[in-house]
Amino acid sequence: MHTLTFLEPGHFHATLTLRAAHLAVAPEVFVYASAGPELDDFLALIERFNRRAERPTDWRPRVRLS
């Protein structure tokens, strides 16, 4: 099983890699970032993917603030 790590995911394109579940990727997503609106937006998009009615994902962000 592979894992995904995001370092300072300041652009929404970083989240687009999570719009669909990947069978070979663990649901835990490691995020290393500074607190702020960019991190908040990143996590909000992940939550939208997880809660959508059609093909929801099950990403579980593990955030470490820098």
Phi, psi and omega per residue, in radians:
M1 nan 2.333 3.122
H2 -1.643 2.768 3.060
T3 -2.138 2.701 3.078
L4 -1.931 2.432 3.095
T5 -2.242 2.329 3.104
F6 -2.072 2.266 3.092
L7 -1.926 2.040 -3.130
E8 0.819 1.121 -3.104
P9 -1.292 1.339 -3.031
G10 -1.486 -0.146 -3.102
H11 -2.095 2.496 -3.044
F12 -1.101 -0.362 3.110
H13 -1.070 -0.486 3.094
A14 -1.040 -0.664 -3.117
T15 -1.283 -0.454 -3.104
L16 -1.083 -0.402 3.074
T17 -1.169 -0.264 -3.093
L18 -1.842 0.161 -3.077
R19 -1.229 -0.327 3.098
A20 -2.299 2.571 3.075
A21 -1.230 2.607 3.118
H22 -2.164 2.146 -3.061
L23 -1.049 -0.539 -3.079
A24 -1.606 0.071 -3.079
V25 -2.022 2.286 3.109
A26 -1.124 2.593 -3.119
P27 -1.237 -0.325 3.087
E28 -1.307 2.212 3.141
V29 -2.037 2.137 -3.105
F30 -1.617 2.210 -3.084
V31 -2.177 2.148 3.080
Y32 -2.016 1.961 -3.029
A33 -2.753 2.870 3.007
S34 -1.430 2.583 3.067
A35 -1.152 2.526 3.106
G36 2.681 -3.092 -3.053
P37 -1.124 -0.556 3.140
E38 -1.154 -0.747 3.088
L39 -1.142 -0.744 3.124
D40 -1.030 -0.763 3.123
D41 -1.117 -0.730 3.129
F42 -1.040 -0.851 -3.124
L43 -1.182 -0.596 3.114
A44 -1.148 -0.684 3.103
L45 -1.162 -0.686 3.075
I46 -1.049 -0.760 3.134
E47 -1.093 -0.680 3.087
R48 -1.089 -0.733 3.105
F49 -1.096 -0.687 -3.123
N50 -1.214 -0.527 -3.037
R51 -1.749 -0.104 -3.080
R52 -1.145 2.684 -3.080
A53 -1.259 -0.703 -3.092
E54 -1.706 2.129 3.110
R55 0.904 1.012 3.120
P56 -1.174 2.676 3.069
T57 -1.743 3.113 3.129
D58 -2.368 0.772 -3.134
W59 -1.245 2.456 -3.139
R60 -2.179 1.604 -3.106
P61 -1.156 2.386 3.027
R62 -2.034 1.797 -2.986
V63 -1.706 2.341 3.022
R64 -2.130 2.038 -3.120
L65 -1.446 2.475 3.119
S66 -1.946 nan nan
